Amino acid sequence: MFFKKKEKSEVLQEAPLGYWEEKSYMLAVPKDESKDLLEGVFERVAAIEGVEIMGKCLPCEEQPGKIILVYDGEEYEVGFYESDFTLPEMLGGQTHYFSEEEIAGMRHAKKALTVFMEFREDCKKSYHLQLKLVVAMVPELLGIMDESAEKMISARWAVMAANSSVTPGSNDLFMVQAISGKTNEVWLHTHGLCRCGISELEILQSDKKNYNNHHQVISTLGSYLLDKKEPFTPGESSAYIGVLTNEQPVVVTYLPWTEGLKEYKKLTLGGAADRKEGHNSRTGLVFAYKSEEDEQRGKLSKISEFDRVWGDNPVFFISNEETARMKALAMERFHFVKEQADNKDNKIIIKIGLLVDDADSNMEREHIWFELIAFEEDRFKARLLQEPYNVEGMHTGDEGWYTVEDVTDWMIYTPEFPVSPDKAYLLV
C-alpha cells in the first residue's frame, strides 16, 4: 500500500517595508505645469511659522533635494523632487470631495512635486507639518496624492488644514479600502498607518451587507492606536472601542498577518496567494473577544461572527484627545456657521456641551444637538433637538442662548451637501 506524502504548509514571512511605508510620501500637483516648481522653494518653506531651516540643497540627477529643518523643537529631514504624475482610478472611494474642474485638471496633469519625510512620535504633528510644506512648496495647488495612504487630498482642504492651529485628526492619516471580487466577500485594509510606526489593519471575510460596520471597527481601532500613548502588543493587548445595541462591548486586538491567516481555513480574498505582490509587510488581521473570559484565555473570534448582533446603531468611541480636537476645530471655523445662518435654504445644527447633573468638574458634559434659530452679536439662540440623559430640567424643544465657547461640533445642511468643520473647505 502506498501513501501520498503530505505537502508541507507554506511558511508565511513578513516582507520588508516599502519606501512609502517607511516614510510619508505626498505628490503635490500644480495648477500650472509650465512654472518652475523649484524657484523660490526655500524662501517659501522658511516663511512657514515655526519652521527654521538648518540645511538645504536642490535636487540633481543623482539625488533628491533636501531640507533639514527644526519645527516645534524637533529636527526633520525632508526630501523632494519633480516627478511624473498620473491620477489613479480611486476617486470613487475617497473621503474628500472634488469639483468636476479639479478632477479634469488632475486627469490631465503630468507633473508633480514629490515631498517625503519620516514621521516623528507625534504622527499627527508630523502629518500637519508635511501638509504645511506641500502647500508652501506648491502654492498654486490643484491636488495632493498621499501615496502612503493611497488617497487623494483636496487642495482646498489641505490649504485650510495647513493654515489651521488645530492638527488634523487621526482618521486623516490613513485610508480604509474595501476590495470585493466576484463573490459577496469583501476584504478591508488600511494604508498609511505603517508610516506612523504601527501596523496596517485588515478585516477578512467581510461582506457587502456588513462591511460598513466592519469599516467602522477598523477605522476606530486605527484611530485608537494612533492616539494611544502606551505600546500595543498584538494578540496580548486589547482595545475597548465600542458597544453594540445589546450592550455587548466591542473589544478587539490584531495579529500579524502571518499568524492571523492560520485562523482562516478558506479565503476568497486576502489569502496568501493575494499577498505575493503586496499587503505582506507590517499588516495585522483584526479579531474580537466575545467575553472577558475569552480575552483572558486568548480565544479569538472573527469580526464577521458579530454580524447578527450589530443592531441599527452600534456606538464606537473616540478618544478624549480627539473630542478636544473636534471642539477646537468647531470653534476655529464657527465663522462659517455665522456666514451661512442667513441663507434660508440651509439647516444648521450645533452640538453643545451641557454640564451634567452632580458634575465633579467643568469637564463632565453631555454633548447634544441643537437647531440654530438666530444670532445676536457674539451669542446665538438654539432649540434642543433631543432629550438629555443627565441634565435634569432641560427637555426637547427648550430654547436658550449660547456662545462659541459652548460649541463642540456643528453641521450645515446646504441643498448640495452637508458641511462639518472638517468639510468647511466646500464653502470656500
Long-range contacts (C-beta under 8 A, 24 or more apart in sequence): 10-272, 12-257, 12-258, 12-261, 12-272, 13-258, 14-256, 14-257, 14-258, 14-280, 14-281, 14-282, 15-280, 15-281, 16-281, 17-194, 17-281, 17-282, 18-281, 20-147, 20-148, 20-195, 21-148, 21-194, 21-195, 21-281, 21-282, 22-118, 22-194, 22-195, 23-116, 23-117, 23-118, 23-119, 23-148, 23-195, 24-116, 24-117, 24-118, 24-119, 24-126, 24-127, 24-130, 24-146, 24-148, 24-195, 25-114, 25-115, 25-116, 25-146, 25-147, 25-148, 26-114, 26-115, 26-116, 26-130, 26-134, 26-144, 26-145, 26-146, 26-147, 26-148, 26-153, 27-83, 27-85, 27-112, 27-113, 27-114, 27-115, 27-144, 27-145, 27-147, 28-112, 28-113, 28-114, 28-115, 28-134, 28-137, 28-138, 28-141, 28-144, 29-85, 29-105, 29-106, 29-109, 29-111, 29-112, 29-138, 29-141, 29-142, 29-143, 29-144, 29-145, 30-109, 30-111, 30-112, 30-113, 30-138, 30-140, 30-141, 30-142, 31-105, 31-140, 31-141, 31-142, 32-140, 33-109, 33-110, 33-111, 35-140, 37-82, 37-111, 37-113, 37-137, 37-138, 38-65, 38-82, 41-65, 41-80, 41-137, 42-67, 44-136, 44-137, 44-139, 45-69, 45-133, 45-136, 45-137, 47-136, 48-132, 48-133, 48-136, 51-129, 51-132, 64-114, 64-116, 67-133, 71-129, 72-125, 74-120, 76-117, 76-118, 76-120, 76-126, 76-129, 77-117, 77-118, 78-115, 78-116, 78-117, 78-133, 79-115, 79-116, 79-117, 80-113, 80-114, 80-115, 80-116, 80-137, 81-113, 81-114, 82-111, 82-112, 82-113, 82-114, 83-111, 83-112, 83-113, 83-114, 84-110, 84-111, 84-112, 85-109, 85-110, 85-111, 85-112, 85-145, 86-110, 87-145, 87-152, 88-145, 88-150, 88-152, 90-150, 90-151, 90-152, 91-152, 93-177, 93-178, 94-151, 94-152, 95-151, 95-175, 96-151, 96-152, 96-153, 96-154, 96-157, 97-154, 97-417, 97-423, 97-426, 98-143, 98-152, 98-154, 102-142, 102-143, 102-154, 102-155, 105-142, 105-143, 106-142, 106-143, 106-152, 109-142, 112-145, 113-137, 113-138, 114-147, 119-195, 119-196, 119-197, 121-197, 123-173, 123-195, 123-196, 123-197, 123-226, 124-167, 124-168, 124-169, 124-170, 124-173, 124-226, 125-167, 127-167, 127-168, 127-172, 127-173, 128-161, 128-162, 128-167, 128-168, 131-158, 131-161, 131-162, 131-168, 132-162, 134-158, 134-162, 135-159, 135-162, 135-163, 136-162, 146-175, 146-192, 148-191, 148-192, 148-194, 148-195, 149-173, 149-174, 149-175, 149-191, 149-192, 150-175, 150-177, 150-191, 150-192, 151-175, 151-191, 151-192, 154-425, 156-425, 156-426, 156-428, 157-422, 157-425, 159-425, 160-424, 160-425, 160-428, 164-329, 164-332, 165-328, 165-332, 166-325, 166-328, 166-329, 166-332, 167-325, 169-223, 169-322, 169-325, 169-326, 169-422, 170-222, 170-223, 170-226, 170-227, 170-322, 171-219, 171-222, 171-223, 173-226, 174-222, 174-226, 176-215, 176-218, 176-219, 176-222, 178-206, 178-211, 178-215, 179-269, 180-208, 180-269, 181-268, 181-269, 183-268, 184-208, 184-209, 185-267, 185-268, 185-269, 186-211, 186-214, 186-269, 187-269, 187-270, 187-274, 188-214, 188-215, 188-218, 189-218, 189-270, 189-279, 189-283, 190-218, 190-222, 193-222, 193-225, 193-226, 194-281, 194-282, 194-283, 196-226, 198-225, 198-226, 198-232, 199-225, 199-234, 199-254, 199-256, 199-282, 199-283, 199-284, 200-279, 200-281, 200-282, 200-283, 200-284, 201-254, 201-283, 201-284, 201-286, 202-257, 202-260, 202-270, 202-279, 202-283, 202-284, 202-285, 202-286, 203-285, 203-286, 203-303, 204-260, 204-264, 204-267, 204-269, 204-270, 204-285, 204-302, 205-264, 205-267, 205-302, 205-304, 206-303, 206-304, 207-304, 207-307, 209-307, 210-304, 210-307, 210-310, 213-307, 213-310, 213-314, 214-303, 214-304, 216-242, 216-314, 216-316, 217-241, 217-242, 217-250, 217-252, 217-286, 217-303, 217-316, 218-286, 220-316, 220-317, 220-318, 221-252, 221-254, 221-286, 223-318, 223-319, 223-322, 224-319, 227-319, 227-321, 227-322, 234-284, 235-259, 235-298, 238-289, 238-295, 240-317, 241-316, 241-317, 242-314, 242-315, 242-316, 242-317, 243-314, 243-315, 244-306, 244-309, 244-310, 244-311, 244-314, 245-309, 245-310, 245-311, 245-312, 245-313, 245-314, 246-309, 246-311, 248-306, 248-309, 250-288, 250-306, 250-314, 250-316, 251-288, 251-289, 251-295, 252-286, 252-287, 252-288, 252-289, 252-303, 253-286, 253-287, 253-288, 253-289, 253-300, 254-284, 254-285, 254-286, 254-287, 255-284, 255-285, 255-287, 255-300, 256-282, 256-283, 256-284, 257-283, 257-284, 257-285, 260-284, 260-285, 260-287, 261-285, 263-287, 263-300, 263-302, 264-302, 323-408, 326-408, 326-409, 326-421, 327-353, 327-407, 327-408, 327-409, 329-421, 329-422, 330-407, 330-408, 330-409, 330-410, 330-421, 331-404, 331-405, 331-407, 332-421, 333-421, 333-424, 334-404, 334-407, 334-410, 336-412, 336-419, 336-421, 336-424, 336-427, 337-372, 337-410, 337-412, 338-375, 339-427, 340-412, 340-414, 340-419, 340-427, 341-372, 341-374, 341-375, 341-380, 343-414, 345-414, 345-415, 346-412, 346-413, 346-414, 346-415, 347-371, 347-412, 347-413, 348-372, 348-410, 348-411, 348-412, 348-413, 349-385, 349-410, 349-411, 349-413, 350-380, 350-382, 350-402, 350-407, 350-409, 350-410, 351-407, 351-408, 351-409, 351-410, 352-382, 352-402, 352-406, 352-407, 352-408, 353-406, 353-408, 354-388, 354-391, 354-394, 355-391, 356-390, 356-391, 357-390, 357-391, 357-392, 365-408, 366-390, 366-391, 367-408, 367-409, 370-402, 373-399, 376-401, 378-403, 378-404, 379-403
